[in-house]
Amino acid sequence: MSTLRVAQAQIATGADLDDNLRQVAEQTGWAAAAGARLVTFPEATMRAFGLPLAEIAQPLDGPWADGVRAIAARHDVVVVAGMFTPATDGRVTNTLLVTGPGVEASYDKIHVYDAFGYAESDAVAPGDDVVVVRVDGIGVGLATCYDVRFPDLFTALADRGAEVVCLPSSWGAGPGKLEQWQLLTRARALDSTCFVVATGQADPLTAGLLLPGRGNAPTGIGHSCVVGPDGTVLAELGAEEDLVVTELDLDEVARVRAVLPVLLNRRRDLG
Protein backbone atom coordinates (compact mmCIF):
# COMPACT_ATOMS: atom_id res chain seq x y z
CA MET A 1 0.00 0.00 0.00
CA SER A 2 1.30 3.44 -0.96
CA THR A 3 0.62 6.12 1.65
CA LEU A 4 1.50 9.74 2.32
CA ARG A 5 1.13 11.29 5.75
CA VAL A 6 0.10 14.94 5.34
CA ALA A 7 -0.13 17.67 8.00
CA GLN A 8 -2.24 20.79 7.69
CA ALA A 9 -1.22 23.76 9.82
CA GLN A 10 -4.26 26.03 10.04
CA ILE A 11 -2.70 29.21 11.38
CA ALA A 12 -3.64 32.89 11.38
CA THR A 13 -0.80 35.08 10.18
CA GLY A 14 -0.32 38.80 10.73
CA ALA A 15 1.98 41.58 9.62
CA ASP A 16 5.29 40.43 11.10
CA LEU A 17 7.27 38.14 8.76
CA ASP A 18 9.51 36.81 11.52
CA ASP A 19 6.57 35.88 13.71
CA ASN A 20 4.86 34.16 10.79
CA LEU A 21 8.07 32.22 10.09
CA ARG A 22 8.21 31.27 13.77
CA GLN A 23 4.76 29.74 13.38
CA VAL A 24 6.02 27.74 10.39
CA ALA A 25 8.91 26.42 12.47
CA GLU A 26 6.72 25.51 15.43
CA GLN A 27 4.00 23.81 13.42
CA THR A 28 6.49 21.94 11.21
CA GLY A 29 8.21 20.55 14.30
CA TRP A 30 4.92 19.25 15.66
CA ALA A 31 3.92 17.81 12.29
CA ALA A 32 7.25 16.03 11.83
CA ALA A 33 6.98 14.56 15.34
CA ALA A 34 3.60 13.14 14.28
CA GLY A 35 5.20 11.42 11.29
CA ALA A 36 4.13 13.81 8.52
CA ARG A 37 6.11 13.77 5.27
CA LEU A 38 4.33 16.78 3.76
CA VAL A 39 3.38 19.85 5.82
CA THR A 40 1.02 22.37 4.27
CA PHE A 41 0.44 25.96 5.36
CA PRO A 42 -2.12 28.51 4.13
CA GLU A 43 -1.96 31.04 1.37
CA ALA A 44 -0.41 34.29 2.62
CA THR A 45 1.63 32.57 5.33
CA MET A 46 4.33 35.18 4.79
CA ARG A 47 1.92 38.06 5.51
CA ALA A 48 -1.86 38.14 5.73
CA PHE A 49 -4.10 39.80 3.16
CA GLY A 50 -5.39 43.29 3.88
CA LEU A 51 -1.87 44.44 4.75
CA PRO A 52 0.74 46.03 2.41
CA LEU A 53 2.36 43.35 0.28
CA ALA A 54 4.74 45.03 -2.17
CA GLU A 55 6.96 46.28 0.65
CA ILE A 56 7.59 42.77 2.01
CA ALA A 57 7.74 40.72 -1.22
CA GLN A 58 10.98 38.78 -1.59
CA PRO A 59 12.48 36.59 -4.30
CA LEU A 60 12.55 32.83 -3.92
CA ASP A 61 16.20 33.03 -2.87
CA GLY A 62 15.46 35.70 -0.26
CA PRO A 63 15.68 35.39 3.53
CA TRP A 64 12.06 34.39 4.19
CA ALA A 65 12.11 31.53 1.69
CA ASP A 66 15.54 30.48 2.95
CA GLY A 67 14.06 30.37 6.46
CA VAL A 68 11.35 27.97 5.26
CA ARG A 69 14.00 25.86 3.51
CA ALA A 70 16.03 25.62 6.70
CA ILE A 71 12.94 24.52 8.66
CA ALA A 72 12.10 21.84 6.08
CA ALA A 73 15.67 20.58 6.03
CA ARG A 74 15.89 20.50 9.83
CA HIS A 75 12.83 18.30 10.10
CA ASP A 76 13.39 16.30 6.87
CA VAL A 77 9.91 17.06 5.51
CA VAL A 78 8.47 18.83 2.49
CA VAL A 79 6.83 22.17 3.36
CA VAL A 80 4.30 24.09 1.26
CA ALA A 81 3.84 27.72 2.34
CA GLY A 82 2.29 30.80 0.77
CA MET A 83 4.49 33.84 0.20
CA PHE A 84 4.71 36.90 -2.04
CA THR A 85 7.41 37.41 -4.65
CA PRO A 86 8.06 40.58 -6.69
CA ALA A 87 6.34 40.81 -10.08
CA THR A 88 7.85 42.70 -13.00
CA ASP A 89 5.15 45.41 -13.07
CA GLY A 90 5.41 46.64 -9.48
CA ARG A 91 2.81 44.22 -8.16
CA VAL A 92 3.58 40.97 -6.36
CA THR A 93 2.98 37.35 -7.27
CA ASN A 94 1.01 35.09 -4.93
CA THR A 95 3.48 32.21 -4.72
CA LEU A 96 3.53 28.80 -3.10
CA LEU A 97 7.02 27.72 -2.08
CA VAL A 98 7.48 23.94 -2.01
CA THR A 99 10.73 22.83 -0.43
CA GLY A 100 12.22 19.85 1.35
CA PRO A 101 14.16 16.66 0.71
CA GLY A 102 14.37 16.15 -3.04
CA VAL A 103 11.85 18.92 -3.78
CA GLU A 104 12.38 22.56 -4.74
CA ALA A 105 9.59 24.25 -6.69
CA SER A 106 7.12 27.11 -6.69
CA TYR A 107 3.66 27.85 -8.05
CA ASP A 108 2.28 31.30 -8.89
CA LYS A 109 -1.48 31.56 -8.37
CA ILE A 110 -3.15 31.52 -11.78
CA HIS A 111 -6.61 32.85 -10.91
CA VAL A 112 -6.45 36.04 -8.85
CA TYR A 113 -9.40 36.83 -6.61
CA ASP A 114 -11.36 39.57 -8.34
CA ALA A 115 -14.74 38.73 -6.84
CA PHE A 116 -17.10 39.54 -3.97
CA GLY A 117 -16.02 43.18 -4.03
CA TYR A 118 -12.28 42.46 -3.67
CA ALA A 119 -9.71 43.04 -6.43
CA GLU A 120 -6.61 40.95 -5.76
CA SER A 121 -5.31 41.90 -9.20
CA ASP A 122 -4.75 45.48 -8.00
CA ALA A 123 -1.76 44.20 -6.03
CA VAL A 124 -1.15 40.67 -7.37
CA ALA A 125 -0.11 39.57 -10.87
CA PRO A 126 -1.37 36.15 -12.05
CA GLY A 127 0.84 33.20 -12.86
CA ASP A 128 0.64 30.96 -15.94
CA ASP A 129 2.19 27.58 -15.20
CA VAL A 130 0.52 24.36 -14.01
CA VAL A 131 2.84 22.74 -11.45
CA VAL A 132 3.10 19.15 -10.20
CA VAL A 133 5.94 17.99 -7.93
CA ARG A 134 6.93 14.54 -6.65
CA VAL A 135 6.89 13.87 -2.92
CA ASP A 136 8.11 10.38 -2.02
CA GLY A 137 7.32 9.41 -5.62
CA ILE A 138 3.72 10.70 -5.42
CA GLY A 139 2.46 13.38 -7.80
CA VAL A 140 1.37 16.46 -5.83
CA GLY A 141 -0.33 19.28 -7.73
CA LEU A 142 -0.50 22.88 -6.57
CA ALA A 143 -3.41 25.31 -6.55
CA THR A 144 -4.30 28.34 -4.43
CA CYS A 145 -7.63 29.49 -2.96
CA TYR A 146 -9.70 31.09 -5.79
CA ASP A 147 -8.26 28.46 -8.16
CA VAL A 148 -10.75 26.04 -6.58
CA ARG A 149 -13.53 27.64 -8.65
CA PHE A 150 -11.91 26.54 -11.93
CA PRO A 151 -12.26 22.79 -12.64
CA ASP A 152 -9.96 22.78 -15.67
CA LEU A 153 -6.92 23.50 -13.51
CA PHE A 154 -7.59 20.43 -11.39
CA THR A 155 -8.08 18.12 -14.36
CA ALA A 156 -4.90 19.58 -15.88
CA LEU A 157 -3.04 18.72 -12.68
CA ALA A 158 -4.39 15.15 -12.84
CA ASP A 159 -3.36 14.92 -16.51
CA ARG A 160 0.17 15.83 -15.43
CA GLY A 161 0.32 13.05 -12.86
CA ALA A 162 -1.18 14.55 -9.70
CA GLU A 163 -2.80 12.15 -7.27
CA VAL A 164 -2.90 14.77 -4.50
CA VAL A 165 -3.65 18.48 -4.91
CA CYS A 166 -2.50 20.90 -2.21
CA LEU A 167 -4.81 23.90 -2.00
CA PRO A 168 -3.55 26.57 0.42
CA SER A 169 -6.15 29.27 0.96
CA SER A 170 -7.13 32.45 2.75
CA TRP A 171 -10.86 32.20 2.10
CA GLY A 172 -13.04 35.28 2.30
CA ALA A 173 -15.82 35.36 4.86
CA GLY A 174 -19.44 36.14 4.06
CA PRO A 175 -22.91 34.65 3.66
CA GLY A 176 -22.72 31.20 2.13
CA LYS A 177 -18.95 31.27 1.74
CA LEU A 178 -18.26 28.33 4.07
CA GLU A 179 -20.81 26.22 2.21
CA GLN A 180 -19.19 27.18 -1.11
CA TRP A 181 -15.75 26.20 0.22
CA GLN A 182 -17.04 22.81 1.34
CA LEU A 183 -18.86 22.21 -1.94
CA LEU A 184 -16.00 23.33 -4.17
CA THR A 185 -13.28 21.30 -2.47
CA ARG A 186 -15.41 18.16 -2.79
CA ALA A 187 -16.30 18.93 -6.40
CA ARG A 188 -12.68 19.45 -7.44
CA ALA A 189 -11.70 16.15 -5.82
CA LEU A 190 -14.39 14.43 -7.89
CA ASP A 191 -13.45 16.30 -11.09
CA SER A 192 -9.81 15.22 -10.82
CA THR A 193 -10.25 11.99 -8.80
CA CYS A 194 -7.41 13.27 -6.61
CA PHE A 195 -7.07 13.81 -2.89
CA VAL A 196 -7.57 17.52 -2.20
CA VAL A 197 -5.64 18.84 0.81
CA ALA A 198 -7.16 22.27 1.38
CA THR A 199 -5.36 24.27 4.09
CA GLY A 200 -6.83 27.64 5.03
CA GLN A 201 -5.99 30.56 7.24
CA ALA A 202 -7.79 30.28 10.56
CA ASP A 203 -10.43 32.89 11.33
CA PRO A 204 -8.20 35.70 12.64
CA LEU A 205 -10.76 36.72 15.27
CA THR A 206 -10.51 33.28 16.89
CA ALA A 207 -6.75 33.90 17.17
CA GLY A 208 -7.26 37.27 18.82
CA LEU A 209 -6.02 39.29 15.83
CA LEU A 210 -7.53 42.73 15.30
CA LEU A 211 -8.33 43.70 11.70
CA PRO A 212 -8.41 47.53 11.53
CA GLY A 213 -8.36 48.81 7.98
CA ARG A 214 -8.47 45.38 6.37
CA GLY A 215 -11.96 45.87 4.98
CA ASN A 216 -13.23 43.02 2.85
CA ALA A 217 -9.82 41.35 2.42
CA PRO A 218 -10.01 37.54 2.43
CA THR A 219 -8.50 36.88 5.85
CA GLY A 220 -9.61 33.27 6.35
CA ILE A 221 -12.45 31.26 7.85
CA GLY A 222 -10.59 28.06 8.79
CA HIS A 223 -12.29 24.76 7.92
CA SER A 224 -9.22 23.20 6.36
CA CYS A 225 -10.13 19.79 5.00
CA VAL A 226 -8.92 16.66 3.26
CA VAL A 227 -11.22 15.24 0.60
CA GLY A 228 -10.77 11.81 -0.95
CA PRO A 229 -10.87 11.16 -4.72
CA ASP A 230 -14.49 9.99 -4.39
CA GLY A 231 -15.55 13.25 -2.70
CA THR A 232 -15.55 11.86 0.84
CA VAL A 233 -14.44 14.34 3.51
CA LEU A 234 -11.71 12.58 5.49
CA ALA A 235 -10.84 15.43 7.87
CA GLU A 236 -12.15 18.93 8.58
CA LEU A 237 -11.11 21.53 11.14
CA GLY A 238 -13.18 24.30 12.68
CA ALA A 239 -12.54 28.04 12.50
CA GLU A 240 -9.73 28.25 15.07
CA GLU A 241 -5.99 27.61 14.77
CA ASP A 242 -5.24 23.89 14.72
CA LEU A 243 -3.04 21.15 13.27
CA VAL A 244 -4.30 17.89 11.77
CA VAL A 245 -2.38 14.95 10.30
CA THR A 246 -4.04 12.62 7.79
CA GLU A 247 -2.66 9.48 6.19
CA LEU A 248 -3.60 9.26 2.53
CA ASP A 249 -3.99 5.81 0.97
CA LEU A 250 -2.84 6.49 -2.58
CA ASP A 251 -4.16 3.14 -3.79
CA GLU A 252 -7.59 4.74 -3.36
CA VAL A 253 -6.87 6.99 -6.35
CA ALA A 254 -6.43 4.00 -8.66
CA ARG A 255 -9.52 2.30 -7.23
CA VAL A 256 -11.71 5.37 -7.76
CA ARG A 257 -10.35 6.04 -11.25
CA ALA A 258 -11.11 2.45 -12.23
CA VAL A 259 -14.80 2.76 -11.34
CA LEU A 260 -15.20 6.49 -12.09
CA PRO A 261 -12.97 7.17 -15.14
CA VAL A 262 -14.04 10.78 -15.66
CA LEU A 263 -10.55 11.77 -16.79
CA LEU A 264 -10.75 9.22 -19.60
CA ASN A 265 -14.43 9.73 -20.42
CA ARG A 266 -14.37 13.52 -20.78
CA ARG A 267 -14.72 15.00 -24.26
CA ARG A 268 -11.78 17.14 -25.27
CA ASP A 269 -13.32 18.27 -28.57
CA LEU A 270 -16.01 20.54 -27.12
CA GLY A 271 -13.94 23.56 -26.13
Buried (B, 14 or more C-beta within 10 A) or exposed (E): EBBBBBBBBBBBBBEEBEEBBEBBBBBBBBBBEEEBBBBBBBBBBBBBBBBEBEEBBBEBEEEBBEBBBEBBEEBEBBBBBBBBBBBEEEBBBBBBBBBBBEBBBBBBBBBBBBEEEBEBEEBBBBBEEBBBBEBBEBBBBBBBBBBBBBBEBBBBBBEEEBBBBBBBBBBBBEEEBBEBBBEBBBBBBBBBBBBBBBBBBBBBBBBEBEBEEBEEBBBBBBBBBBBBBBBEBBBBBBBEBBBBBBEBBBEBBEEBBEEBEBBEEEEEEEE
